[in-house]
């Protein structure tokens, strides 16, 4: 998602705290399925080698789980060779646990209906 508030944060016009509490935080100007977004796709090239891990996620993880905590959890599980599906599920569960929702309250989809967002997490491990 591309929002006006996120753009302001990226440009240094507001702080992360101001972005989290901004009244227009949910206002998007581009998102997948929103319209032709070819001009808005974020592409970054970063060298990788076998054993490296990547977490691709929506702002549901970034905004609703403590970043220090989920980064430690993800890197620890990647180093131990835990299945990437299990890592993604664990990180998704962090968002509901930190929101005070008992795990398993919403089978199949961990979504807190009192929040403003959902959470999608993809964990990748570079094999070769």
KETOR-333236 format. One line per 5 residues: number of its first residue (from 0); their letters; for each residue y, z, x of N, C-alpha, C, O, CB. Coordinates in steps of 0.05 Angstrom, whole numbers, plus 5000, padded with zeros to 4 digits. Each point is the difference from the previous one (the first is absolute). Glycine has a CB too. Layout:
residues N
NUM> a> Y:Z:X:Y:Z:X:Y:Z:X:Y:Z:X:Y:Z:X  ...
This chain:
residues 128
0> xxxxx> 4976:5000:5017:5024:5000:4983:5025:5000:5018:5001:5013:5021:4974:5011:4942  5045:4962:5028:5026:5000:5013:5020:5011:4981:5005:4988:4979:4983:4972:5051  5024:5062:4977:5020:5012:4982:5027:5001:5014:5002:4999:5025:4962:5028:4952  5057:4975:5007:5026:5001:5011:5004:5026:5017:5013:5000:5020:5005:4973:4941  4969:5049:5029:5002:5025:5014:4986:4998:5027:5010:5010:5020:4992:5015:4936
5> xxxxx> 4974:4963:5045:4985:4996:5025:5016:4983:5019:5000:5006:5024:4957:4999:4952  5057:4975:5014:5017:4983:5017:5022:5017:5013:5006:4997:5024:4984:4963:4947  5022:5058:5013:5022:5017:5010:4989:5019:5021:5013:5005:5020:5011:4991:4936  4952:5014:5040:4987:5018:5019:4995:4985:5026:5006:5010:5022:4973:5017:4941  5009:4949:5035:4994:4984:5024:5025:4993:5016:4999:4999:5024:4961:4982:4951
10> xxxxx> 5062:5014:5011:5025:4993:5013:5015:5024:5010:5022:4998:5012:4981:4962:4959  4987:5064:5024:5012:5024:5010:5024:5010:4984:5016:5016:5009:4969:4970:5035  5017:5004:4931:5023:5007:4983:4995:5027:4986:5019:5013:4993:4991:4938:5001  4965:5056:5002:4993:5026:4988:4977:5012:5016:4986:4986:5015:5029:4998:4939  4981:5042:5043:4978:5014:5013:4974:4998:4984:5001:4993:4976:5033:5039:5046
15> xxxxx> 4944:4976:4990:4974:5000:4986:5002:5020:4976:4989:4994:4979:4986:4994:5064  5037:5035:4961:5003:5019:4979:5016:4989:4977:4994:5003:4976:5003:5034:5057  5025:4949:4973:5017:4987:4979:4984:4979:4985:5003:4997:4976:5038:5012:5052  4943:4976:4987:4983:4979:4987:4980:5013:4981:4996:4989:4978:5010:4982:5063  4981:5051:4967:4980:5013:4983:5012:5010:4974:4987:5000:4979:4988:5013:5062
20> xxxxx> 5050:4994:4959:5013:5012:4977:5020:4981:4986:5014:5008:4982:4980:5036:5039  5007:4931:4988:5020:4981:4989:4993:4993:4971:4977:4995:4994:5030:4987:5053  5013:5018:4935:4994:4994:4972:4990:4971:4996:4987:4995:4980:5048:5038:5008  4971:4949:5030:4991:4972:4997:4976:4994:5017:4995:4976:5006:5052:5011:4983  4938:5033:5020:4978:4997:5018:4980:4980:4991:4988:4985:5016:5019:5062:4997
25> xxxxx> 4987:4951:4961:4980:4982:4990:5009:4972:4995:4984:4983:4992:4996:5056:4988  5046:4955:5023:5010:4973:4995:4992:4980:5021:5008:5002:5023:5030:5018:4954  4945:4961:5016:4990:4980:5020:5014:4974:4997:5008:4992:4978:4947:5031:5022  5047:4963:5023:5009:4972:4998:4979:4981:5009:5004:4975:4997:5042:5041:5012  4931:4994:5000:4977:4982:5006:4975:5017:5002:5000:5023:5009:5029:4945:5016
30> xxxxx> 4949:5021:4965:4973:5013:5002:4979:4978:4995:5006:4979:4988:5013:5066:4996  4957:4961:5024:4978:4981:4995:4998:4996:4970:4999:5019:4985:4977:4994:5057  5023:4961:4949:4997:4994:4972:5027:5001:4985:5000:4994:4976:4955:5024:5026  5066:4989:5011:5026:5003:4988:5014:4973:4996:5011:4995:4978:4993:5050:5043  4995:4939:4999:5010:4973:5000:4992:4987:5027:4986:5013:5015:5054:4999:4954
35> xxxxx> 4969:4964:5036:4994:4988:5026:5012:5018:5022:5025:5002:5002:4973:4950:4978  4985:5060:5036:5010:5019:5020:4998:4989:5028:5001:5016:5019:4986:5021:4950  5009:4937:5034:4996:4990:5027:5022:5007:5019:4996:5002:5025:4978:4961:4955  5050:5041:5010:5022:5008:5017:5000:5030:5007:5016:5009:5016:5010:4953:4965  4957:5053:5005:5001:5029:5003:4975:5012:5013:4998:5025:5004:5030:4976:4956
40> xxxxx> 4953:4983:5047:4975:5010:5012:5005:5011:5028:5013:4987:5017:4960:4980:4957  5018:5058:5030:5004:5013:5026:4976:4992:5018:4977:5004:4993:5049:5035:4987  4980:4949:5043:4979:4993:5019:5008:5012:5027:5022:4996:5010:4967:4961:4965  4992:5057:5037:5004:5011:5026:4975:4994:5017:4977:5003:4990:5053:5034:4992  4974:4955:5042:4978:4995:5018:4999:5023:5021:5019:5005:5014:4985:4944:4980
45> xxxxx> 4973:5064:5006:4996:5022:5019:4974:4996:5014:4979:4997:4987:5048:5035:4984  4973:4968:5055:4974:4997:5015:4981:5022:4992:5007:5023:4997:5017:4955:5041  4951:5014:4959:4978:5019:4993:4976:4994:5018:4997:4979:5011:5019:5024:4941  4968:5017:5050:4975:4997:5016:4978:5014:4985:5005:5017:4982:5021:4981:5062  4949:4996:4963:4977:5013:4986:5003:5030:5001:5006:5012:5020:4965:4949:4992
50> xxxxx> 5023:5051:4965:5003:5029:4997:5026:5009:4987:5001:5023:4990:4970:4981:5049  5049:4979:4962:5025:5007:4987:4997:5002:4970:4983:4986:4988:5043:4992:5049  4989:5039:4950:4999:5002:4971:5027:4995:4988:5021:5005:5013:4942:5028:4991  5037:4958:4971:5025:4994:4986:4998:5012:4972:4979:4999:4987:5029:4959:5040  5014:5053:4963:5001:5009:4973:5022:4982:4986:5023:5000:5009:4962:5048:5002
55> xxxxx> 5007:4938:4969:5019:4984:4984:5001:5015:4973:4980:5004:4987:5009:4951:5037  5036:5052:4968:5001:5016:4975:5026:4994:4985:5019:4989:5011:4954:5047:5011  5027:4972:4953:5024:4999:4984:5016:5025:5004:4992:5019:5013:4985:4952:4953  5047:5029:5023:5018:5023:5003:4989:5024:4986:5011:5022:5004:5027:4947:5000  4942:5028:4979:4987:5024:4988:4989:5019:5020:5001:5024:4996:4988:4948:4965
60> xxxxx> 5000:5018:5061:4990:5017:5022:5024:5011:5016:5001:5024:5005:4955:4950:4997  5061:5008:5005:5023:5008:5018:5018:5020:4986:5010:5019:5013:4988:4936:5008  5006:5042:4953:5019:5018:4986:4987:5025:4990:5015:5020:4995:5010:4940:4992  4949:5041:5008:4988:5023:4987:4981:5016:5017:4989:5021:4991:5016:4954:4968  4990:5017:5065:4983:5016:5018:5016:5004:5026:5014:4983:5009:4942:4999:4971
65> xxxxx> 5041:5042:5031:5014:5007:5025:4991:4980:5022:4977:5000:5007:5026:5049:4979  5016:4935:5025:4993:4980:5020:4986:5012:5025:4981:4987:5010:5057:4986:4974  4970:5050:5025:4987:5012:5023:4971:5006:4993:4982:4996:5017:5061:5024:4998  4952:4989:4961:4972:5007:4992:4983:4975:4998:4978:4999:5010:5039:5041:4966  4993:4939:5010:4982:4977:4996:4996:4984:5025:4979:4987:5004:5036:5011:4949
70> xxxxx> 5004:5002:5065:4997:4987:5026:4978:5014:5017:4984:4986:5013:5064:4998:4985  4952:5042:5001:4980:5016:5015:4972:4995:4988:4981:4996:5014:5054:5039:4998  4964:4966:4961:4974:4995:4986:4990:4972:5007:4976:4998:5007:5038:5034:4956  5002:4948:5034:4991:4972:5005:4992:4996:5028:4978:4989:5005:5053:4996:4960  4984:5024:5055:4993:4995:5028:4975:5016:5007:4983:4990:5015:5065:5002:4996
75> xxxxx> 4949:5032:4979:4976:5016:5006:4975:4987:4988:4980:4998:5014:5048:5044:4986  4974:4948:4976:4977:4987:4987:4993:4974:5014:4977:4993:5003:5034:5029:4953  5009:4963:5051:4996:4974:5014:4986:5005:5027:4981:4986:5007:5059:4994:4971  4969:5040:5037:4987:5007:5026:4971:5009:4997:4984:4994:5017:5061:5019:5000  4950:5001:4961:4972:5009:4995:4982:4978:4988:4976:5005:4996:5042:5041:4998
80> xxxxx> 4993:4931:5001:4984:4978:4990:4994:5001:4970:4981:4988:4991:4999:5010:5054  5035:5018:4940:4996:5002:4971:5005:4973:4988:5018:4985:5008:4996:5064:4992  4970:4944:4979:5003:4975:4986:5028:4996:4989:5012:5019:4990:4939:4984:4997  5060:4973:5016:5028:4996:4992:5004:5004:4970:5021:5008:4991:4983:4959:5046  4975:5027:4946:5003:5006:4971:5004:5030:4995:5016:5008:4984:4955:4952:5006
85> xxxxx> 5014:5056:5025:5003:5029:4998:5027:5010:5009:5012:5018:4988:4939:4986:5018  5059:4984:5015:5027:5007:5010:5021:4994:4979:5018:5017:4994:4968:4974:5053  5012:4986:4941:5020:4992:4979:4998:5019:4976:5021:5008:4990:4976:4944:5025  4979:5055:4977:4997:5019:4978:5012:5027:5007:5013:5013:4984:4945:4963:5002  5036:5034:5038:5011:5026:5009:5031:5000:4999:5012:5019:4991:4947:4987:5038
90> xxxxx> 5053:4972:4981:5029:4999:5001:5011:4998:4972:5021:5013:4994:4978:4965:5050  4988:5008:4938:5009:4998:4972:4998:5027:4987:5018:5009:4985:4967:4943:5013  4994:5063:5008:4996:5027:4989:5022:5019:5009:5007:5019:4986:4944:4973:5012  5059:5004:5026:5022:5017:5010:5024:5000:4981:5013:5020:4997:4971:4972:5050  5021:4984:4942:5024:4999:4983:4997:5016:4975:5019:5012:4990:4990:4943:5027
95> xxxxx> 4967:5046:4972:4995:5016:4976:4998:5030:5007:5011:5017:4985:4966:4944:4993  5010:5045:5044:4998:5028:5008:5028:5012:5005:5005:5023:4993:4950:4968:5027  5062:4994:4994:5027:5010:5006:5018:5001:4975:5020:5013:5000:4974:4969:5047  4998:5003:4933:5015:5000:4975:4991:5023:4981:5011:5004:4979:4997:4946:5025  4971:5064:5005:4989:5022:4984:4980:4991:4979:4993:5016:4983:5050:5007:5025
100> xxxxx> 4948:4953:4993:4980:4990:4981:4972:5005:5011:4994:4992:5023:5038:4972:4960  4951:5050:5002:4972:5004:5010:4986:4974:5005:5002:4982:4984:4996:5061:4992  4989:4954:5047:4986:4975:5007:4979:4995:4979:4986:5018:4991:5023:4988:5058  4989:4969:4942:4980:4992:4980:5011:5001:4972:4985:4994:4981:4980:5023:5049  5060:4991:4966:5011:5000:4973:5003:4973:4988:4999:4997:4976:5025:5044:5037
105> xxxxx> 4980:4939:5004:5002:4972:4991:4979:4983:5014:5007:4987:5020:5043:5019:4971  4925:4995:4999:4979:4985:5014:5007:4971:5005:5009:4986:4982:4958:5045:4998  5028:4960:5045:5004:4972:5006:5028:4994:5009:5005:4982:5016:4960:5007:4952  5055:5024:5021:5028:4995:5007:5014:5027:5003:5002:5015:4980:4998:4939:4997  5010:5051:5046:5014:5025:5004:5029:4995:4996:5015:4993:5018:4951:5023:5015
110> xxxxx> 5043:4988:4943:5027:4995:4992:5011:5024:4986:4989:5009:4980:5002:4941:5016  5031:5060:5013:5013:5023:4987:5021:4989:4981:5020:4989:5008:4972:5041:5033  5003:4973:4933:5018:4988:4980:5027:5014:4999:5018:4991:4985:4942:4996:4989  5043:5035:5041:5026:5013:5001:5017:4989:5023:5023:5007:5003:4956:5034:4978  5009:4942:5035:5014:4988:5022:5011:4972:4992:4994:4991:4978:4977:5035:5055
115> xxxxx> 5043:4962:4985:5013:4974:4994:4984:4977:5012:5008:4977:4997:5036:5046:5002  4933:4982:5014:4987:4979:5015:4970:5003:5001:4990:5022:4995:5051:4973:5032  4946:4983:4979:4971:5002:5005:4995:4998:5030:5019:4997:5016:4971:4982:4939  4985:5022:5053:4993:5000:5029:4978:4980:5005:4979:5001:4987:5036:5047:5017  4989:4935:5015:4980:4982:5010:4998:5002:5030:5021:4999:5013:4986:4969:4948
120> xxxxx> 4969:5036:5049:4996:5003:5029:4978:4982:5009:4978:4999:4988:5038:5049:5011  4988:4937:5023:4980:4984:5013:4998:5010:5029:5020:5000:5014:4988:4959:4955  4968:5048:5039:4996:5008:5028:4984:4978:5014:4980:4990:4990:5020:5060:4998  5010:4943:5036:4987:4978:5016:4993:5011:5027:5014:5016:5012:5011:4949:4963  4953:5025:5036:4993:5005:5027:4995:4974:5014:4986:4983:4990:4993:5062:4998
125> xxx> 5034:4951:5035:4997:4974:5015:4973:5002:5015:4995:5018:5016:5056:4976:4989  4932:4986:4989:4973:5000:5012:4997:4983:5025:4987:5007:5019:4996:5002:4935  5031:4968:5045:4998:4982:5024:5025:4984:5003:5002:4984:5019:4949:5014:4976
